Amino acid sequence: MTDNTNWNDYTLETQAIRAGHKRTHEDEHSIPIFATSSYVFKSAEEAALRFTGQKPGNIYSRFTNPTVNAFQERLALMEKGERCLAFSSGMAAIMAVGMGLLKAGDHVVCSRGVFGNTVLMFQNYFGKFGVETDFVDLIDTAAWEAAIKPNTRFLFLETPSNPLIEIADISALADIAHKHNALLVVDNCFCTPVLQKPLELGADIVIHSATKYIDGQGRCVGGAVVASEEVIEKQIYPYLRTGGATMSPFNAWVFLSGLETLAIRMKAHCDSAFELALWMEQQAGVAKVHYPGLASHAQHELAKRQQSHFGGVVSFELTGGKEHAWKLIDATEMLSITANLGDVKTTITHPATTTHGRLLPEVRAAAGIKDGLVRISVGLENLEDIKKDILRGL
Ligand SMILES: *Cc1c(COP(=O)(O)O)cnc(C)c1O
């Protein structure tokens, strides 16, 4: 391994383990945490050259830090993007895309099923500064196109969606966005680059909450934006440098080791989730199982085409409504009752009264989130133990 290695020639699994680390004069094998807020210049002249950007190099850790740089370089390679910037959280990454790309009078089209705080970000905060957002049904391609206006700057979506695990056609929506001079932004948190590479499918910007599968063990909060050199350099980096929602070197170090096991963890998450979905379909009291690996899933063929596997999140509707859903959740002994996902620990949640509890009942019903719906983010415990825990309340 040298600084000249062309990591583009390597596969994702190898990039995830080796790319990004510029070994120092100490010859360390594992990447160090650079716990430093600023950097020292050799002379006044060199300081001046770095500040004007005429000479590359670190200035201050709000802008760049070697541990954070390594994480950014590694994730950019894995997503097949030109550049990545890390942020203090997934929401900070979404905020940066909005702050970098939008101005008063602009318009955004967003899928209705995105993460709750993403809806609030567009509606309440960007809305406050004169950016208008229209929300559309994720899988209704015609509705996306119909919602676009001359001032639409970007389309924003998550696929698969939460909690119904619906799949949007990234290529089709990228074509629509580009036809109207807009960009396509995809929050790739559920799939990670291991299962889906939105940039290869035509998307322009990828967002991550590194808090989920990238960490994978529920320790740190972080986020990232991956895009072209041009978008990052002109629109996102200047905002990061000024806005300051920087990822800490410690968190970057945790996420770097998370990336090293991401491919193998995602495979195990997906295998267990698929098996659990098939098993749930056989259980009495279960009205419907939402999982794109099932032939019964409305976008099963699209998921097969677009993703390399079907993901680690399964949701299902119980015939007994909210009462049965709460009973099942409360009867578990091992599963964690938490809305977080992407952890080695299996988590279980009741979307209608937690993540989607603030929606009006009729809005929730229109979104298809029934009172009997339970969402499970399948962890890496033995699947038989997970099934046994679910059976207690079934
Ligand atoms: C959790 C999550 C976010 C927000 O990320 P944080 O790291 O919690 O700020 C954004 N999008 C999706 C899909 C998420 O699951």
PDBQT file of the ligand as one rigid body, heavy atoms in Angstrom, charges set to zero:
ROOT
HETATM    1  C1  LIG A 401     -31.567   8.381  10.963  1.00  0.00    +0.000 C 
HETATM    2  C2  LIG A 401     -31.833   8.854   9.603  1.00  0.00    +0.000 A 
HETATM    3  C3  LIG A 401     -31.510  10.157   9.206  1.00  0.00    +0.000 A 
HETATM    4  C4  LIG A 401     -30.929  11.164  10.170  1.00  0.00    +0.000 C 
HETATM    5  O1  LIG A 401     -29.652  10.820  10.556  1.00  0.00    +0.000 OA
HETATM    6  P1  LIG A 401     -29.010  11.232  11.990  1.00  0.00    +0.000 P 
HETATM    7  O2  LIG A 401     -27.651  10.679  11.896  1.00  0.00    +0.000 OA
HETATM    8  O3  LIG A 401     -29.867  10.637  13.044  1.00  0.00    +0.000 OA
HETATM    9  O4  LIG A 401     -29.044  12.730  12.026  1.00  0.00    +0.000 OA
HETATM   10  C5  LIG A 401     -31.737  10.524   7.892  1.00  0.00    +0.000 A 
HETATM   11  N1  LIG A 401     -32.275   9.658   7.013  1.00  0.00    +0.000 NA
HETATM   12  C6  LIG A 401     -32.606   8.401   7.359  1.00  0.00    +0.000 A 
HETATM   13  C7  LIG A 401     -33.192   7.500   6.342  1.00  0.00    +0.000 C 
HETATM   14  C8  LIG A 401     -32.412   7.958   8.653  1.00  0.00    +0.000 A 
HETATM   15  O5  LIG A 401     -32.760   6.711   8.986  1.00  0.00    +0.000 OA
ENDROOT
TORSDOF 0
